[in-house]
């Protein structure tokens, strides 16, 4: 029963893995992957990438964007879940939650498109700034602004959805604990700190491990939608670089090599994060 | 828990309201800009309320044949893709829950490896070329599987009591009948989750089409939007379907900025999803929970 699907999986997931060998070759479309006619190049593509002007920039951007996303985005769903949990009017609570899911369903293209029109010279943001007397221009070519825009967009789009998991966890806490605490004289703040948050710690730890493991991944699609050549210095990450140089630019071997390098580093990072967590907190994913 | 109108509760309610407003405001702004009078749009004084009512932008947008064609292709990709997702997930999950089937462990490993290792976009691109599906609709339909969904369905199938399938076998049913008559009806919740995630995911996807589809006429809607909003390679003011315009209409039409047309398109394309998603809240919340439990 499984055979047809397994075959499809083989074709689409495993054969590309074989294709990774072109990272070790001077691949030109039409040449062989294996056999005597393949142009082997050893680690040349990898060293070229590491030594290239762009390697440092890409590493820096990837890490900076991810760390910013973590610093500003990790806690938002958690805090939002805690706040929403405090709402007593059930209908208001439901409305707030439903509204918060809206950005998740709007497509990334639409969101990026909106942001780009907002920061354009005659868009919403300069117009609002003008109300305060500030003159702002050329926001979309401002490289220093890009990380903030990207992080803000990411957080805006995902915090509502991200809070679902936390809210479910909170709602599974035994209500009696709260009542007992109330009888013992704890006010709401103490109840939250001593009951709610400790129950959420395992989930937060898992999410944190995932987040750290994904440090080397960026939302390349969003960056691809929001960036332009003027902001490459802070926006270019491996995903966008591979697409631009490797695919569009036709440097297949080089692009594959650079992508592979970052994937390997990312993989090591996941293992490391998990290992560290196991040693330090006695908590791990596997 | 009794209701107290304490200061902290009021503050919390206000903060939540602000968060909700911040979430909605961008789309709201786009909406009011798209229905305002074009002259006011150019002046740009609009922040909270539309100024003047003008639906001409929508009239222009709706006459955009390219958009409708892309939307049609998107619907096709979503339907075929979701169907394929359901098919592959179920066909893989069911055998994996049969305890007497040999090779379950190797197959599981085979599947999990693909979750962590992938060739990247360039080997995949070369593969599509070699298969001859580059620049065809098959490039959008074909992969059609997600190991994550397989795991989800498998976890759910595992909760269905074995006695049911054993009873079916004793009555002479083979695997396919058991799957069809017993497991599938019971698995409706998880299938709904897979369907919803697939629909939303495929509808909003554009990057695959960017890489594999050079033929603009089969682009999905999101890629068409990308050309309109991001790459700015589609000039909406050039949409010209009316040949019987009066002079007045002509003047008005010329003042329609590309900006307002873009806003109208954003609203037009997003409105269906926005109006529909609240109805499926229950399902995708459940999906998040099921997904987080996967082993």
HADDOCK unambig.tbl for C-alpha pairs under 7 A between the chains (distance, minus, plus):
assign (segid A and resid 1 and name CA) (segid B and resid 91 and name CA) 6.47 0.50 0.50
assign (segid A and resid 2 and name CA) (segid B and resid 91 and name CA) 5.80 0.50 0.50
assign (segid A and resid 2 and name CA) (segid B and resid 92 and name CA) 5.50 0.50 0.50
assign (segid A and resid 5 and name CA) (segid B and resid 88 and name CA) 6.10 0.50 0.50
assign (segid A and resid 12 and name CA) (segid B and resid 143 and name CA) 6.42 0.50 0.50
assign (segid A and resid 13 and name CA) (segid B and resid 114 and name CA) 6.12 0.50 0.50
assign (segid A and resid 13 and name CA) (segid B and resid 118 and name CA) 6.59 0.50 0.50
assign (segid A and resid 16 and name CA) (segid B and resid 119 and name CA) 4.75 0.50 0.50
assign (segid A and resid 16 and name CA) (segid B and resid 123 and name CA) 5.01 0.50 0.50
assign (segid A and resid 16 and name CA) (segid B and resid 124 and name CA) 5.45 0.50 0.50
assign (segid A and resid 16 and name CA) (segid B and resid 127 and name CA) 6.71 0.50 0.50
assign (segid A and resid 17 and name CA) (segid B and resid 118 and name CA) 6.09 0.50 0.50
assign (segid A and resid 17 and name CA) (segid B and resid 119 and name CA) 4.61 0.50 0.50
assign (segid A and resid 19 and name CA) (segid B and resid 119 and name CA) 6.72 0.50 0.50
assign (segid A and resid 19 and name CA) (segid B and resid 123 and name CA) 5.03 0.50 0.50
assign (segid A and resid 20 and name CA) (segid B and resid 119 and name CA) 5.89 0.50 0.50
assign (segid A and resid 20 and name CA) (segid B and resid 123 and name CA) 6.46 0.50 0.50
assign (segid A and resid 83 and name CA) (segid B and resid 12 and name CA) 6.19 0.50 0.50
assign (segid A and resid 84 and name CA) (segid B and resid 16 and name CA) 6.84 0.50 0.50
assign (segid A and resid 87 and name CA) (segid B and resid 13 and name CA) 6.66 0.50 0.50
assign (segid A and resid 96 and name CA) (segid B and resid 20 and name CA) 6.02 0.50 0.50
assign (segid A and resid 98 and name CA) (segid B and resid 278 and name CA) 6.47 0.50 0.50
assign (segid A and resid 99 and name CA) (segid B and resid 20 and name CA) 6.10 0.50 0.50
assign (segid A and resid 100 and name CA) (segid B and resid 20 and name CA) 6.04 0.50 0.50
assign (segid A and resid 100 and name CA) (segid B and resid 23 and name CA) 6.36 0.50 0.50
assign (segid A and resid 102 and name CA) (segid B and resid 274 and name CA) 6.87 0.50 0.50
assign (segid A and resid 103 and name CA) (segid B and resid 23 and name CA) 6.94 0.50 0.50
assign (segid A and resid 105 and name CA) (segid B and resid 273 and name CA) 7.00 0.50 0.50
assign (segid A and resid 106 and name CA) (segid B and resid 270 and name CA) 6.37 0.50 0.50
assign (segid A and resid 107 and name CA) (segid B and resid 204 and name CA) 5.11 0.50 0.50
assign (segid A and resid 109 and name CA) (segid B and resid 222 and name CA) 6.53 0.50 0.50
assign (segid A and resid 109 and name CA) (segid B and resid 225 and name CA) 6.82 0.50 0.50
assign (segid A and resid 109 and name CA) (segid B and resid 226 and name CA) 5.88 0.50 0.50
assign (segid A and resid 110 and name CA) (segid B and resid 266 and name CA) 6.32 0.50 0.50
assign (segid A and resid 113 and name CA) (segid B and resid 229 and name CA) 5.12 0.50 0.50
assign (segid A and resid 113 and name CA) (segid B and resid 230 and name CA) 5.93 0.50 0.50
assign (segid A and resid 156 and name CA) (segid B and resid 23 and name CA) 6.91 0.50 0.50
assign (segid A and resid 164 and name CA) (segid B and resid 285 and name CA) 6.82 0.50 0.50
assign (segid A and resid 165 and name CA) (segid B and resid 288 and name CA) 6.77 0.50 0.50
assign (segid A and resid 165 and name CA) (segid B and resid 289 and name CA) 6.78 0.50 0.50
assign (segid A and resid 225 and name CA) (segid B and resid 230 and name CA) 6.45 0.50 0.50
assign (segid A and resid 247 and name CA) (segid B and resid 122 and name CA) 6.22 0.50 0.50
assign (segid A and resid 252 and name CA) (segid B and resid 122 and name CA) 6.46 0.50 0.50
assign (segid A and resid 256 and name CA) (segid B and resid 122 and name CA) 6.19 0.50 0.50
assign (segid A and resid 259 and name CA) (segid B and resid 120 and name CA) 6.96 0.50 0.50
